[in-house]
Amino acid sequence: MNHKSKKRIKEAKRSARPELKDSFDWVKHGYYENFDVSHSSVKDNVERVEACDISVEDFIEKYEKPYKPVVLINLQVGWAANEKWTLDRLKRKYRNQKFKCGEDNDGYSVKMKMKYYIEYIETTRDDSPLYIFDSSFGEHPKRKKLLEDYEVPKFFRDDLFHFAGEKRRPPYRWFVMGPPRSGTGIHIDPLGTSAWNALVQGHKRWCLFPTNTPRELIKVTREEGGNQQDEAITWFKVIYPRTQSPTWPGDYKAVEILQKPGETVFVPGS
């Protein structure tokens, strides 16, 4: 990695995570070496359905109305993204385009050029690496080409927010990309909306809890998490083992998912 790449990556990391004071803070837990990310360690207990075997009406009755998570298989057949969204091709096509990989303390987006971000994910040993979570790609003259690579599945085309107009509606689509150990901490969707998440490359691990699960049961405290309190990997290290204990309340058991390439997760609203 050349000097300029290192400099740009360091600047982004400092802006996105100012609570981590130096390079040691980013790796002090040694999760690159000691956190098990093998697929065999994940207890997958979600229902899966072939997309071609269920109608929109049945999907609404069986999953949307009862707020039941489900994984839809073969919903992405024919998407250009299946061929185009590889590291090599993304690096070539969007090389100098900036994508959001965090926010600073004032709420402003922290962005990194794709060429630097891919260098970062190919080499990082950070405990909880930065990941791209970009909701503005669809409004950008060059990045909006990503919209041509997929289509909204038939199950999710009803969209009440479109009545607000494109300028007034809240963010509603994201391009997400990250290396092992990256991810979003435990949270409730701010607007309580349902979501669909289609995975093109790699694997993604999920834990979904009933909406009435007490916050204190599943949130990492400051004492437990320190300055990595809100990171996904901290949650899996601190809270997840408790959810596997025989004493964990049966009413608050998680739906666990190991999402594979080509699978689409339906996450019901709260």
C-alpha positions as CSV (number, residue, x, y, z in Angstrom):
1,M,0.0,0.0,0.0
2,N,1.5,3.4,-1.0
3,H,1.8,6.4,1.2
4,K,-1.3,8.2,-0.2
5,S,-3.5,5.2,0.3
6,K,-2.4,4.9,3.9
7,K,-2.9,8.6,4.5
8,R,-6.5,8.6,3.1
9,I,-7.4,5.5,5.1
10,K,-6.0,7.0,8.3
11,E,-7.9,10.3,7.7
12,A,-11.2,8.4,7.3
13,K,-10.6,6.2,10.4
14,R,-9.7,9.2,12.5
15,S,-12.9,11.1,11.4
16,A,-15.3,8.2,11.7
17,R,-14.0,6.9,15.0
18,P,-12.3,9.7,16.9
19,E,-12.7,7.8,20.2
20,L,-10.0,5.4,19.0
21,K,-7.0,7.5,19.7
22,D,-4.2,5.6,17.9
23,S,-3.6,2.6,15.7
24,F,-3.3,0.3,18.7
25,D,-6.9,1.2,19.8
26,W,-8.2,-0.3,16.5
27,V,-6.6,-3.7,17.1
28,K,-6.2,-4.0,20.8
29,H,-8.7,-6.8,21.3
30,G,-7.0,-9.0,18.6
31,Y,-10.3,-10.0,17.1
32,Y,-8.6,-10.6,13.7
33,E,-6.8,-13.6,15.4
34,N,-9.2,-14.7,18.1
35,F,-12.8,-14.1,16.9
36,D,-14.3,-17.1,15.2
37,V,-15.9,-16.0,11.9
38,S,-16.3,-19.6,10.6
39,H,-19.7,-20.4,9.2
40,S,-19.9,-23.5,11.4
41,S,-20.1,-21.3,14.5
42,V,-23.4,-19.8,13.4
43,K,-26.7,-21.3,14.5
44,D,-29.0,-20.6,11.5
45,N,-32.7,-21.2,12.4
46,V,-34.6,-19.0,9.9
47,E,-37.2,-20.2,7.5
48,R,-36.2,-20.2,3.8
49,V,-38.6,-20.1,0.8
50,E,-38.0,-20.4,-2.9
51,A,-39.1,-17.0,-4.4
52,C,-40.7,-18.7,-7.4
53,D,-42.9,-20.9,-5.1
54,I,-44.8,-18.1,-3.3
55,S,-47.1,-15.4,-4.6
56,V,-47.1,-11.8,-3.4
57,E,-50.4,-12.4,-1.7
58,D,-49.1,-15.4,0.2
59,F,-45.9,-13.6,1.2
60,I,-48.0,-10.8,2.7
61,E,-50.2,-13.3,4.6
62,K,-47.4,-15.6,5.8
63,Y,-44.6,-13.1,6.6
64,E,-45.5,-9.5,6.3
65,K,-48.7,-9.3,8.3
66,P,-47.5,-11.5,11.2
67,Y,-44.1,-9.7,11.2
68,K,-42.2,-12.9,10.5
69,P,-38.6,-12.8,9.2
70,V,-37.8,-15.1,6.2
71,V,-35.1,-15.7,3.7
72,L,-36.1,-15.7,0.0
73,I,-34.0,-17.8,-2.3
74,N,-33.2,-17.2,-6.0
75,L,-34.8,-13.7,-5.9
76,Q,-31.7,-12.2,-7.6
77,V,-31.5,-14.4,-10.7
78,G,-30.6,-12.4,-13.7
79,W,-29.2,-9.4,-11.7
80,A,-26.2,-7.8,-13.4
81,A,-24.8,-7.3,-9.8
82,N,-24.0,-11.0,-9.6
83,E,-21.2,-10.5,-12.1
84,K,-20.5,-6.8,-11.7
85,W,-20.2,-6.5,-7.9
86,T,-16.9,-8.1,-7.4
87,L,-14.0,-6.3,-5.7
88,D,-12.0,-6.2,-9.0
89,R,-14.9,-4.8,-11.0
90,L,-16.1,-2.3,-8.4
91,K,-12.5,-1.1,-8.0
92,R,-12.2,-0.5,-11.7
93,K,-15.6,1.1,-12.4
94,Y,-16.0,3.2,-9.2
95,R,-12.3,3.7,-8.6
96,N,-12.4,7.5,-7.8
97,Q,-16.0,7.6,-6.6
98,K,-16.4,8.3,-2.9
99,F,-18.7,6.2,-0.7
100,K,-19.8,6.8,2.8
101,C,-18.1,4.7,5.4
102,G,-19.0,6.5,8.6
103,E,-20.0,9.8,10.3
104,D,-18.0,12.3,12.2
105,N,-18.9,13.8,15.6
106,D,-20.9,16.5,13.9
107,G,-23.0,14.1,11.9
108,Y,-21.3,14.7,8.6
109,S,-20.5,11.8,6.2
110,V,-17.0,10.4,6.2
111,K,-16.3,9.1,2.7
112,M,-13.5,7.2,1.0
113,K,-12.7,6.6,-2.6
114,M,-13.5,3.0,-3.7
115,K,-9.9,2.3,-4.7
116,Y,-8.7,3.2,-1.1
117,Y,-11.5,1.4,0.5
118,I,-10.8,-1.9,-1.3
119,E,-7.1,-1.6,-0.3
120,Y,-8.3,-1.1,3.2
121,I,-10.6,-4.2,3.4
122,E,-8.0,-6.4,1.7
123,T,-5.4,-5.6,4.4
124,T,-7.2,-4.6,7.6
125,R,-6.7,-6.3,10.9
126,D,-9.0,-3.8,12.8
127,D,-11.2,-5.3,15.5
128,S,-14.2,-3.6,14.0
129,P,-13.4,-2.3,10.5
130,L,-15.1,0.6,8.7
131,Y,-17.8,-0.5,6.3
132,I,-19.6,1.3,3.4
133,F,-23.2,2.1,4.2
134,D,-24.2,4.6,1.5
135,S,-27.7,5.8,1.0
136,S,-26.9,8.6,-1.5
137,F,-25.5,6.5,-4.4
138,G,-28.8,6.7,-6.3
139,E,-28.6,10.5,-6.6
140,H,-25.0,10.7,-7.8
141,P,-24.3,11.0,-11.5
142,K,-21.8,8.2,-11.6
143,R,-22.6,6.0,-8.6
144,K,-26.2,5.8,-9.6
145,K,-25.1,3.3,-12.3
146,L,-25.4,0.8,-9.4
147,L,-29.2,1.1,-9.7
148,E,-29.0,-0.6,-13.1
149,D,-27.5,-3.8,-11.6
150,Y,-30.5,-4.9,-9.6
151,E,-34.3,-4.5,-9.4
152,V,-36.8,-4.2,-6.6
153,P,-38.3,-7.7,-6.1
154,K,-42.1,-8.0,-6.7
155,F,-42.7,-8.6,-2.9
156,F,-41.4,-5.2,-2.0
157,R,-42.7,-2.8,-4.6
158,D,-45.5,-1.3,-2.5
159,D,-43.7,1.8,-1.1
160,L,-45.7,4.5,0.7
161,F,-42.8,6.8,1.1
162,H,-42.8,7.5,-2.7
163,F,-45.8,9.6,-2.1
164,A,-43.6,12.1,-0.2
165,G,-41.6,12.6,-3.4
166,E,-37.9,11.8,-4.0
167,K,-36.6,15.0,-2.4
168,R,-38.6,14.7,0.8
169,R,-38.6,11.0,1.5
170,P,-36.1,9.6,4.1
171,P,-33.2,7.4,3.0
172,Y,-34.6,4.1,1.7
173,R,-31.9,2.3,-0.2
174,W,-28.3,1.5,0.7
175,F,-25.2,0.1,-0.9
176,V,-23.4,-1.9,1.8
177,M,-20.0,-3.4,1.7
178,G,-17.5,-4.6,4.3
179,P,-14.9,-7.1,5.4
180,P,-15.1,-9.8,8.1
181,R,-15.8,-8.4,11.6
182,S,-17.6,-5.3,10.3
183,G,-21.3,-4.6,10.8
184,T,-24.1,-2.7,12.4
185,G,-24.6,-2.9,16.2
186,I,-28.0,-4.0,17.6
187,H,-30.7,-1.5,16.8
188,I,-34.3,-0.8,15.9
189,D,-35.1,0.8,12.5
190,P,-35.5,4.5,13.4
191,L,-38.8,4.7,11.3
192,G,-40.0,1.2,12.2
193,T,-40.1,0.2,8.6
194,S,-39.7,-3.2,7.1
195,A,-36.7,-3.9,4.9
196,W,-35.2,-6.3,2.4
197,N,-31.5,-7.0,2.2
198,A,-30.1,-8.8,-0.8
199,L,-26.6,-10.3,-0.5
200,V,-24.5,-10.6,-3.7
201,Q,-21.1,-11.5,-2.4
202,G,-19.8,-13.1,0.9
203,H,-21.9,-13.9,3.9
204,K,-23.7,-11.9,6.5
205,R,-24.7,-12.9,10.0
206,W,-27.9,-11.7,11.6
207,C,-29.6,-11.9,15.1
208,L,-33.2,-10.7,15.1
209,F,-35.0,-10.3,18.4
210,P,-38.8,-9.9,19.2
211,T,-39.6,-6.2,19.4
212,N,-40.7,-6.5,23.1
213,T,-37.2,-7.7,24.2
214,P,-36.1,-5.5,27.1
215,R,-33.4,-3.1,26.0
216,E,-31.2,-3.9,29.0
217,L,-31.1,-7.6,28.0
218,I,-29.5,-7.0,24.6
219,K,-27.6,-3.7,24.8
220,V,-23.9,-3.6,25.6
221,T,-23.2,-1.2,28.5
222,R,-20.4,1.3,28.6
223,E,-18.7,-0.8,31.3
224,E,-18.8,-3.9,29.1
225,G,-17.9,-2.3,25.8
226,G,-15.8,0.7,26.5
227,N,-15.2,2.8,23.4
228,Q,-16.3,-0.1,21.2
229,Q,-19.7,-0.3,22.9
230,D,-21.8,0.1,19.8
231,E,-19.9,-2.1,17.5
232,A,-21.4,-5.3,16.1
233,I,-18.4,-7.5,17.0
234,T,-18.6,-6.2,20.6
235,W,-22.2,-7.3,20.8
236,F,-21.3,-10.8,19.5
237,K,-18.5,-11.0,22.0
238,V,-20.4,-9.7,25.1
239,I,-24.1,-10.3,24.6
240,Y,-24.5,-13.2,22.2
241,P,-23.1,-15.9,24.5
242,R,-25.7,-14.9,27.1
243,T,-28.5,-15.5,24.5
244,Q,-27.3,-19.1,24.2
245,S,-27.5,-19.8,27.9
246,P,-30.3,-22.1,29.2
247,T,-31.3,-19.2,31.5
248,W,-32.1,-16.9,28.6
249,P,-35.9,-16.1,28.6
250,G,-37.7,-18.2,26.0
251,D,-39.9,-15.3,25.0
252,Y,-36.8,-13.4,23.7
253,K,-35.1,-16.0,21.6
254,A,-33.4,-14.7,18.5
255,V,-33.9,-15.6,14.9
256,E,-30.4,-16.3,13.7
257,I,-29.4,-16.1,10.0
258,L,-26.3,-16.9,8.1
259,Q,-27.2,-15.1,4.8
260,K,-25.5,-16.6,1.7
261,P,-24.8,-15.1,-1.7
262,G,-28.1,-14.9,-3.7
263,E,-30.3,-14.9,-0.6
264,T,-32.6,-12.0,0.4
265,V,-33.6,-11.4,4.0
266,F,-37.0,-9.9,4.8
267,V,-36.8,-7.9,8.1
268,P,-40.3,-7.0,9.4
269,G,-40.9,-3.5,10.8
270,S,-41.3,-2.9,14.5
